[in-house]
Amino acid sequence: MRSRNKEKDADFQQEKRYQFIREQVRPQKKVQAVLLLKRLGILAVTALIFGVVSGGGFVLIQNNFLKEGEEVVQVHTVTPAPSPAETSVPAESKGKDFGKKEITLNDVNRISRQLSSVGTNMDSAMVGIKGKEDSKLWPEQGEEAPSVAYGLIYGESVKYFDILTTCEIVQKQPSVHVQLMDDTVIEGEILGSNAQLNVAVVRIKKEDIGEELLGQVTVARIGNGFGLSAGTNLIAVGCPNGILHSVVTGMITNETVYVPIMDGEVQVFCTSIPYSEAGNGVVLDVEGRVAGIITTAFKKEAGTTGMAFVKISNVTALLEMLQKKQVMPYIGIEGRSLDETVAKAHNLVAGAYVTEVYAGTPAYEGGMRVADVITQINGESISGMADIYNNLLKHKPKDKIVYTVHRKSGNRKVAKQIKIVLG
């Protein structure tokens, strides 16, 4: 009987325990769940309000600081190669785009106008050159008169200005007409010309220029042409499109073209400046220094899509010679430069490979022949055709030069010295 009562008591205690769980523990869990949902709701509402405020603030800043009609263009600037110190950037900072910035179309237009203004500033050193075909003054000549070429004042002495222009405009004439900034026409003396590079030097007297205008004339700054490569910005002035005092901007598209000329070779730079058959003038760097001379003589190598030019450093020594009324000596060959790699591939020696010898020239009379490789001039080693040309600039006609050439004789290479009297 007692054991039965114990069992009843145990069942009663068990029932009490379950009742406590139902009445205390489970309601508490429900309350905790409700509190959690309330907190999540508050957090969501706060995030929504923050997003609306942030978005409104961004729109307000953009409207205040971005001018009306100004479009934002995102570009990537080309950054230079990192220095040794920059290569030690912490790993966590790598991968970030430090070269990205934003510019506007107005910025692009401003840069273009600044480049054009560099060319416009050259007007005080620019004149027009025209051949004296008859006795009529320049303004009175008809439509069939020869076209006008640019003239760039690049040299000055106490009494004179020296002007760079084209060879075509001065050929077979003792003097030319020079048009100054105020349209005054004076006479210019031809000091010399070179048909291969189409350059000539004309001299005018300061006394022929009015005092007021004389104070406005400037002398162009001649650069060295170093650092010119694809992508470099340039300004063409003179007659780049055949019209005097035009200014056209562009950039270099190719600097790897080398063209053979008599007794040498010249580096020709191709540009994005539109080609014009009547184009002549010079190109300036962004600092306003003369970087090159426009040429239309090398259509086959440089094409007719874009204007080409010759680096100014290739003609500086020639201009000095023309200023002194000296004649450029010659030997009368064409050739190609051979470096060690190319020479070895063709079982030749490095130097200047002769591709043509003009009949009746000093080289022909001296015994030089096609396929000879010139390796020395007066005992000094040379690397190519440019060295032959630069050596000629140091001499005068009738000077005697000894050229060392290598030519094949059967399976052997024979060195031979050829004595040439410069023409």
NUPAKE-333702 format. One line per 8 residues: number of its first residue (from 1); their letters; for each residue y, x, z of C-alpha. Coordinates in nm, 4 decimals. Layout:
BEGIN
NUM	A	Y/X/Z | ...
REM end
This chain:
BEGIN
1	MRSRNKEK	0.0000/0.0000/0.0000 | 0.2331/0.2823/0.0941 | 0.1549/0.4691/-0.2244 | 0.2425/0.1601/-0.4270 | 0.5769/0.1406/-0.2510 | 0.6393/0.5078/-0.3302 | 0.5777/0.4446/-0.6936 | 0.8252/0.1548/-0.6876
9	DADFQQEK	1.0828/0.3773/-0.5181 | 1.0318/0.6468/-0.7837 | 1.0779/0.3922/-1.0622 | 1.3891/0.2615/-0.8904 | 1.5372/0.6119/-0.8631 | 1.4577/0.6819/-1.2268 | 1.6322/0.3605/-1.3309 | 1.9379/0.4562/-1.1238
17	RYQFIREQ	1.9563/0.7943/-1.2947 | 1.9511/0.6421/-1.6447 | 2.2140/0.3926/-1.5401 | 2.4393/0.6805/-1.4206 | 2.3993/0.8562/-1.7570 | 2.4896/0.5400/-1.9447 | 2.7900/0.4695/-1.7276 | 2.9312/0.8250/-1.6763
25	VRPQKKVQ	2.8076/1.0915/-1.9170 | 2.8043/0.8981/-2.2445 | 3.1543/0.7449/-2.1989 | 3.2891/1.0950/-2.1292 | 3.1438/1.2224/-2.4557 | 3.3040/0.9333/-2.6366 | 3.6409/1.0112/-2.4793 | 3.6091/1.3764/-2.5823
33	AVLLLKRL	3.5325/1.2756/-2.9413 | 3.8395/1.0517/-2.9500 | 4.0597/1.3320/-2.8167 | 3.9256/1.5710/-3.0843 | 4.0038/1.3222/-3.3618 | 4.3573/1.2750/-3.2270 | 4.4173/1.6508/-3.2279 | 4.2900/1.6862/-3.5845
41	GILAVTAL	4.5199/1.4049/-3.6931 | 4.8231/1.5680/-3.5313 | 4.7392/1.9009/-3.7004 | 4.7110/1.7348/-4.0447 | 5.0439/1.5548/-4.0066 | 5.2136/1.8808/-3.8967 | 5.0763/2.0682/-4.2007 | 5.1981/1.7923/-4.4325
49	IFGVVSGG	5.5505/1.8013/-4.2876 | 5.5604/2.1839/-4.3142 | 5.4551/2.1709/-4.6806 | 5.7225/1.9150/-4.7698 | 5.9956/2.1162/-4.5943 | 5.8853/2.4452/-4.7574 | 5.8721/2.2905/-5.1041 | 6.2152/2.1345/-5.0641
57	GFVLIQNN	6.3606/2.4650/-4.9459 | 6.2151/2.6533/-5.2476 | 6.3596/2.4012/-5.4939 | 6.6980/2.4206/-5.3195 | 6.7028/2.8034/-5.3378 | 6.5979/2.8029/-5.7024 | 6.8674/2.5525/-5.7976 | 7.1342/2.7499/-5.6132
65	FLKEGEEV	7.0478/3.0976/-5.7446 | 6.9167/3.0310/-6.0986 | 7.2039/2.9649/-6.3318 | 7.1941/2.6605/-6.5552 | 7.0199/2.7246/-6.8876 | 6.8708/3.0526/-6.7682 | 6.5018/3.0889/-6.8407 | 6.2912/3.3167/-6.6253
73	VQVHTVTP	6.0655/3.5546/-6.8151 | 5.8032/3.7505/-6.6268 | 5.7325/4.0967/-6.7665 | 5.5358/4.4006/-6.6658 | 5.7280/4.7256/-6.6744 | 5.5519/5.0456/-6.7706 | 5.5453/5.2726/-6.4676 | 5.5255/5.6529/-6.5049
81	APSPAETS	5.2194/5.8526/-6.4024 | 5.1995/5.8847/-6.0196 | 5.3012/6.2071/-5.8515 | 5.0581/6.3899/-5.6176 | 5.2321/6.2305/-5.3206 | 5.1905/5.8822/-5.4696 | 4.8191/5.9301/-5.5243 | 4.7657/5.9346/-5.1473
89	VPAESKGK	4.8489/5.5638/-5.1079 | 4.6297/5.3914/-4.8423 | 4.3294/5.2068/-4.9777 | 4.4539/4.8678/-4.8564 | 4.7701/4.8967/-5.0709 | 4.5817/4.9719/-5.3934 | 4.5513/4.6944/-5.6458 | 4.8983/4.5552/-5.5777
97	DFGKKEIT	5.1233/4.5195/-5.8839 | 5.4227/4.7299/-5.7866 | 5.5498/4.7401/-6.1512 | 5.6080/4.3650/-6.1845 | 5.9575/4.2222/-6.1826 | 6.1386/3.9288/-6.3276 | 6.4156/3.9462/-6.5865 | 6.5961/3.6697/-6.7674
105	LNDVNRIS	6.6721/3.6218/-7.1337 | 7.0347/3.6863/-7.0445 | 6.9266/4.0301/-6.9204 | 6.7589/4.1000/-7.2542 | 7.0723/3.9963/-7.4443 | 7.2892/4.2100/-7.2181 | 7.0715/4.5160/-7.2840 | 7.0888/4.4528/-7.6584
113	RQLSSVGT	7.4682/4.4273/-7.6445 | 7.4874/4.7494/-7.4439 | 7.2811/4.9351/-7.7070 | 7.5023/4.7987/-7.9832 | 7.8154/4.9058/-7.7968 | 7.6827/5.2642/-7.7920 | 7.6750/5.2556/-8.1714 | 8.0140/5.0858/-8.1973
121	NMDSAMVG	8.1682/5.3637/-7.9872 | 8.0674/5.6065/-8.2636 | 8.3235/5.4495/-8.5004 | 8.5899/5.6983/-8.3895 | 8.3686/5.9793/-8.5287 | 8.2629/5.7906/-8.8427 | 8.4293/5.8097/-9.1854 | 8.3375/5.7008/-9.5352
129	IKGKEDSK	8.2547/5.9454/-9.8167 | 8.2845/5.8702/-10.1880 | 8.2531/6.0875/-10.4945 | 8.5562/6.1594/-10.7134 | 8.4241/6.0153/-11.0384 | 8.7725/5.9630/-11.1804 | 9.1359/5.9956/-11.0852 | 9.1663/5.6438/-10.9395
137	LWPEQGEE	9.2205/5.6035/-10.5691 | 8.9350/5.4574/-10.3708 | 9.0770/5.1070/-10.3176 | 9.1507/5.0776/-10.6909 | 8.7998/5.1587/-10.8123 | 8.5934/4.8805/-10.9634 | 8.2577/4.7351/-10.8669 | 8.0683/4.9890/-11.0784
145	APSVAYGL	8.2014/5.2838/-10.8763 | 7.9421/5.4829/-10.6780 | 7.8463/5.3461/-10.3380 | 7.9993/5.4703/-10.0148 | 7.8055/5.7049/-9.7882 | 7.8535/5.7622/-9.4198 | 8.0348/6.0649/-9.2896 | 7.9946/6.1830/-8.9301
153	IYGESVKY	8.2494/6.4196/-8.7769 | 8.0294/6.6629/-8.5851 | 8.2245/6.9916/-8.5873 | 8.5807/7.0899/-8.5056 | 8.7939/7.4032/-8.5326 | 9.1639/7.4626/-8.4851 | 9.2547/7.3445/-8.8361 | 8.9523/7.1510/-8.9622
161	FDILTTCE	8.6930/6.8814/-8.8991 | 8.3421/6.9286/-9.0427 | 8.1606/6.6164/-9.1582 | 7.7878/6.5518/-9.2026 | 7.7025/6.3314/-9.5016 | 7.4419/6.2880/-9.7766 | 7.3689/6.5323/-10.0566 | 7.3550/6.2526/-10.3160
169	IVQKQPSV	7.7212/6.1636/-10.2756 | 7.8529/6.5178/-10.3274 | 7.6308/6.6547/-10.6058 | 7.8033/6.8259/-10.8989 | 8.1500/6.7781/-10.7520 | 8.3936/7.0288/-10.6022 | 8.5410/6.7725/-10.3615 | 8.5104/6.4118/-10.2427
177	HVQLMDDT	8.7258/6.1278/-10.1119 | 8.7175/6.0729/-9.7346 | 8.8202/5.7366/-9.5900 | 8.9509/5.7530/-9.2323 | 8.9476/5.4802/-8.9676 | 9.2817/5.3316/-9.0801 | 9.1611/5.3272/-9.4438 | 9.3706/5.6343/-9.5283
185	VIEGEILG	9.2038/5.8323/-9.8101 | 9.2213/6.2121/-9.8080 | 9.0417/6.4874/-9.9950 | 8.7410/6.6688/-9.8504 | 8.6040/7.0095/-9.9498 | 8.2262/7.0387/-10.0031 | 8.0935/7.3380/-9.8095 | 7.7282/7.3052/-9.9080
193	SNAQLNVA	7.4339/7.0699/-9.9506 | 7.0556/7.0573/-9.9345 | 6.8666/6.8180/-10.1614 | 6.5337/6.8357/-9.9785 | 6.6681/6.6872/-9.6559 | 6.9564/6.5062/-9.8301 | 7.2325/6.6541/-9.6136 | 7.5722/6.7978/-9.6991
201	VVRIKKED	7.8732/6.9288/-9.5086 | 8.2297/6.8307/-9.6021 | 8.5451/6.9768/-9.4474 | 8.8821/6.8032/-9.4051 | 9.2142/6.9434/-9.2858 | 9.3694/6.8154/-8.9657 | 9.7134/6.8416/-9.1204 | 9.6156/6.5689/-9.3691
209	IGEELLGQ	9.5586/6.3257/-9.0805 | 9.8533/6.1525/-8.9163 | 9.9319/6.2539/-8.5585 | 9.8648/5.9063/-8.4198 | 9.5249/5.8808/-8.5888 | 9.4416/6.2410/-8.5051 | 9.4547/6.1509/-8.1360 | 9.1935/5.8780/-8.1897
217	VTVARIGN	8.9400/6.0904/-8.3773 | 8.6385/6.2057/-8.1765 | 8.3579/6.4512/-8.2497 | 8.0003/6.3246/-8.2276 | 7.7690/6.4741/-7.9687 | 7.4642/6.6394/-8.1244 | 7.1441/6.6015/-7.9238 | 6.8252/6.8045/-7.9486
225	GFGLSAGT	6.5872/6.5213/-8.0371 | 6.3451/6.6145/-7.7588 | 6.1430/6.3383/-7.5952 | 6.1307/6.1163/-7.9039 | 5.8071/5.9171/-7.9089 | 5.6726/5.5736/-7.9951 | 5.8632/5.3069/-7.8030 | 6.1858/5.5078/-7.7670
233	NLIAVGCP	6.4961/5.2913/-7.8243 | 6.7415/5.3999/-8.0952 | 7.0712/5.2901/-8.2484 | 7.1269/5.3398/-8.6229 | 7.4898/5.3832/-8.7334 | 7.6722/5.4716/-9.0530 | 7.5233/5.2765/-9.3451 | 7.1695/5.1967/-9.2212
241	NGILHSVV	7.1691/4.8767/-9.4299 | 7.3947/5.0094/-9.7063 | 7.7148/4.8763/-9.5473 | 7.9554/5.1184/-9.3789 | 8.0168/5.0848/-9.0036 | 7.6979/4.8837/-8.9463 | 7.5061/4.9113/-8.6190 | 7.1335/4.8309/-8.6035
249	TGMITNET	6.9074/4.8752/-8.3005 | 6.5337/4.9385/-8.2969 | 6.2663/5.1728/-8.1682 | 6.0310/5.4443/-8.2858 | 5.6955/5.3104/-8.4057 | 5.5265/5.6355/-8.5133 | 5.6055/6.0015/-8.4543 | 5.2896/6.1571/-8.6029
257	VYVPIMDG	5.4002/6.1806/-8.9686 | 5.4473/6.5328/-9.1077 | 5.5660/6.5705/-9.4655 | 5.5454/6.8909/-9.6732 | 5.8655/7.0150/-9.8306 | 5.9254/7.3313/-10.0291 | 5.8603/7.6336/-9.8051 | 5.8022/7.4187/-9.4976
265	EVQVFCTS	5.7194/7.0806/-9.3483 | 5.9238/6.8250/-9.1593 | 5.8393/6.5722/-8.8900 | 5.9376/6.2181/-8.9922 | 5.9826/5.9381/-8.7382 | 5.9085/5.5798/-8.8426 | 6.1104/5.3010/-8.6788 | 6.1319/4.9221/-8.6512
273	IPYSEAGN	6.4805/4.9313/-8.8075 | 6.4626/4.7403/-9.1393 | 6.4339/4.9634/-9.4450 | 6.7120/4.9659/-9.7036 | 6.7009/5.1577/-10.0308 | 7.0758/5.2246/-9.9931 | 7.0446/5.3092/-9.6231 | 7.1994/5.6300/-9.4909
281	GVVLDVEG	7.3449/5.7446/-9.1637 | 7.2239/5.8789/-8.8322 | 7.0307/5.7502/-8.5326 | 7.1558/5.7834/-8.1756 | 6.9704/5.7913/-7.8459 | 7.0685/5.5477/-7.5709 | 7.3257/5.7962/-7.4407 | 7.5080/5.8098/-7.7736
289	RVAGIITT	7.3888/6.1536/-7.8870 | 7.2810/6.2122/-8.2470 | 6.8998/6.2246/-8.2468 | 6.8202/6.2258/-8.6181 | 6.9284/6.1718/-8.9773 | 6.8156/5.8636/-9.1705 | 6.6132/5.9395/-9.4839 | 6.4652/5.7333/-9.7665
297	AFKKEAGT	6.3089/6.0344/-9.9382 | 5.9600/6.0010/-9.7898 | 5.8522/5.6491/-9.8903 | 5.4928/5.7496/-9.9586 | 5.4389/5.8927/-9.6123 | 5.6735/5.6746/-9.4009 | 5.6560/5.3492/-9.5983 | 5.9311/5.1030/-9.6854
305	TGMAFVKI	5.8897/4.8510/-9.4047 | 6.0971/5.0383/-9.1493 | 6.3684/5.3012/-9.1767 | 6.2609/5.6629/-9.1194 | 6.4564/5.9598/-8.9916 | 6.4276/6.3360/-8.9517 | 6.4839/6.4865/-8.6074 | 6.8235/6.6510/-8.5756
313	SNVTALLE	6.6757/6.9767/-8.4429 | 6.5043/7.0217/-8.7813 | 6.8392/7.0456/-8.9605 | 7.0695/7.2057/-8.7017 | 7.0178/7.5617/-8.8297 | 7.0543/7.4400/-9.1887 | 7.3877/7.2738/-9.1082 | 7.5156/7.5968/-8.9546
321	MLQKKQVM	7.4230/7.7772/-9.2745 | 7.5998/7.5178/-9.4896 | 7.9115/7.5390/-9.2729 | 7.9287/7.9089/-9.3568 | 7.8852/7.8302/-9.7273 | 7.5577/8.0197/-9.7291 | 7.2760/7.9412/-9.9720 | 6.9299/7.8578/-9.8404
329	PYIGIEGR	6.6820/8.1220/-9.9695 | 6.3396/8.0174/-10.0977 | 6.0009/8.1496/-10.2079 | 5.8733/7.8374/-10.3873 | 5.5536/7.7060/-10.2255 | 5.4188/7.3938/-10.0589 | 5.1513/7.3964/-9.7916 | 4.9939/7.2552/-9.4787
337	SLDETVAK	4.9697/7.3919/-9.1271 | 4.6193/7.4837/-9.0083 | 4.5444/7.5027/-8.6363 | 4.2380/7.6799/-8.4975 | 4.0221/7.3665/-8.4917 | 4.0898/7.2606/-8.8512 | 4.0669/7.6170/-8.9806 | 3.7287/7.6740/-8.8158
345	AHNLVAGA	3.5933/7.3471/-8.9542 | 3.6747/7.4654/-9.3099 | 3.5730/7.8286/-9.2579 | 3.9350/7.9439/-9.2837 | 4.1860/8.1201/-9.0599 | 4.4736/7.9525/-8.8762 | 4.8165/7.9674/-9.0405 | 4.9944/7.8095/-9.3396
353	YVTEVYAG	4.7559/7.6945/-9.6144 | 4.9191/7.7113/-9.9603 | 4.8623/7.3935/-10.1635 | 5.1032/7.4664/-10.4510 | 5.2926/7.7619/-10.5953 | 5.5753/7.6719/-10.8332 | 5.5755/7.8655/-11.1587 | 5.8521/8.1210/-11.1988
361	TPAYEGGM	5.9375/8.1281/-10.8260 | 5.9488/8.4436/-10.6109 | 5.6130/8.3503/-10.4554 | 5.4492/8.3165/-10.7970 | 5.6006/8.6399/-10.9221 | 5.4890/8.8172/-10.6054 | 5.1246/8.7168/-10.6537 | 5.0803/8.4328/-10.4029
369	RVADVITQ	4.8257/8.1725/-10.5111 | 4.6920/7.8287/-10.4131 | 4.4391/7.8408/-10.1244 | 4.5984/8.1513/-9.9713 | 4.6501/8.1227/-9.5954 | 4.9694/8.2911/-9.4750 | 4.9127/8.4378/-9.1299 | 5.2012/8.6837/-9.0816
377	INGESISG	5.5630/8.7387/-9.1906 | 5.6837/9.0982/-9.1656 | 5.3962/9.1706/-8.9283 | 5.4639/8.8755/-8.6935 | 5.2027/8.6013/-8.6583 | 5.2903/8.2461/-8.7620 | 5.1291/7.9135/-8.6756 | 5.2214/7.7024/-8.9769
385	MADIYNNL	5.4671/7.5974/-9.2454 | 5.7493/7.5329/-8.9993 | 5.7516/7.9025/-8.9107 | 5.7940/7.9940/-9.2783 | 6.0943/7.7615/-9.3097 | 6.2562/7.8838/-8.9874 | 6.2121/8.2446/-9.0980 | 6.3882/8.1756/-9.4284
393	LKHKPKDK	6.6895/8.0434/-9.2373 | 6.7351/8.3912/-9.0911 | 6.7592/8.5578/-9.4329 | 6.9654/8.5575/-9.7487 | 6.8695/8.5507/-10.1174 | 6.7472/8.8888/-10.2481 | 6.6070/8.9889/-9.9063 | 6.2581/9.1454/-9.9243
401	IVYTVHRK	5.9865/8.9855/-9.7113 | 5.6231/9.0905/-9.6603 | 5.3756/8.8021/-9.6239 | 5.0190/8.8666/-9.5043 | 4.7743/8.6221/-9.6628 | 4.3991/8.5664/-9.6280 | 4.2060/8.4574/-9.9333 | 3.8395/8.4113/-10.0039
409	SGNRKVAK	3.6630/8.6667/-10.2202 | 3.3076/8.5431/-10.2642 | 3.1752/8.4899/-9.9139 | 3.4349/8.7190/-9.7584 | 3.7910/8.6635/-9.6336 | 4.0216/8.9376/-9.7569 | 4.3611/9.0115/-9.6026 | 4.6331/9.0987/-9.8528
417	QIKIVLG	5.0013/9.1871/-9.8155 | 5.2391/9.0323/-10.0684 | 5.5970/9.1554/-10.1060 | 5.8411/8.8871/-10.2163 | 6.2111/8.9055/-10.3055 | 6.3687/8.5811/-10.1847 | 6.5328/8.3594/-10.4396
REM end
